[in-house]
Amino acid sequence: MATIALQPYSPPIQVSFSGHETFALRYGWLKKAYDAVVSDPAIFSREDAVIELGVGKNMVRSIRYWALASDVVQEEPKSRGLRLAPTLFGTFLFGPKGRDPYIEDVNSLWLIHWHLCRNETRATTWNWAFNVVRTAGFSAEGLLLSIQAEIARRMFKTPTSNTLNRDIDVFVRTYCPSRLSKRVVLEDSLDSPLAELDLIINDGEGFSFVRGAHRSLHNLAFAATIVDFWTGEAPKRETLSFNELAYSPNSPGCIFKLDEESLVERLEALEHLTEGRILFADTAGVKQLYRKSPVTASELLEKYYTNAGKN
């Protein structure tokens, strides 16, 4: 396949293509990290972390990476990364009154995916792949060349090809179910929970993003990400264009790989979901969201989890 063209994009302060120790995200890791940090903010800096967490040293580092990349925990200021603290999102899912501590609801996975792929600093390959790769199909080789070109364009220090290849391999395994063979060690074949989202498929020759309706994403969870995106990108504006919601970096359209028809359908549902505070209108061919009064992402998520996604 040809090299994938990456679109112009505002650079972060730093980027990262390592830290996961080549382990894809696994079931139970985010809760394990959250609980450990609540008990001891310095747990991941301790020599006995392998005993406390019950995993090997490389997995300790990997669990820390995924918890940070998924916005479940964050580094405490001025601690040089030695101390971590729960985030609001981590507490929402995994705290004492956590809405889904064992990730039994697929919408919790959609939210984890949302936070992960918007984290350009810690999960750069994930962010670039979902936000700036404009082709449906891609190969590992094409993605490597494109990332190298983007790194050079932004004048970041270029990692080795081996480092980038390992990162791309973990990225793919985050979303694609494993293909077992007799040579694969069972521990290495455990699928990432995000494979349930069916966002990337492996056809044996390459990979493809699955763009479509993604019906397992509930409209209330989607609505919360709209508010999250709006708050982060244009907090003082009372309108957002359809193109911004569909194609801007870090938008729901990009992160969730929604096709235009499905996105319009979901946007039209916002007026009912937000009790008229956000509405979608198509006036003279101009499609926009209008914010009539404040609404928060947490309010919408509370509504979803309280009603078990039945509304």
Buried (B, 14 or more C-beta within 10 A) or exposed (E): BEBBEBEEBEEBEEBBBBBBBEBBBBEEBBBBBBBBBBEBBEBBBBEEBBEBBEBEEEBBBBBBBBBBBBBBBBBBEEEEEEBBBBBEBBBBBBBEEBBBBEBEBBBBBBBBBBBBBBBBEBBBBBBBBBBBBEBEBBBBEBBBBBBBBBBEEEEBEEBEEEEBBBBBBBBBBBBBBBEEEEEEEEEEEBBBBBBBBBBBBBEEEBBBBEBBBBEBBBBBBBBBBBBBBBEEBBEEEEEBEBEBBBBBBBBBBBBBBBBBEBBBBBBBBBBEBBEEBBBBEEEEEEBBBBBEEEBEBBBBBBBBBEEEBEE
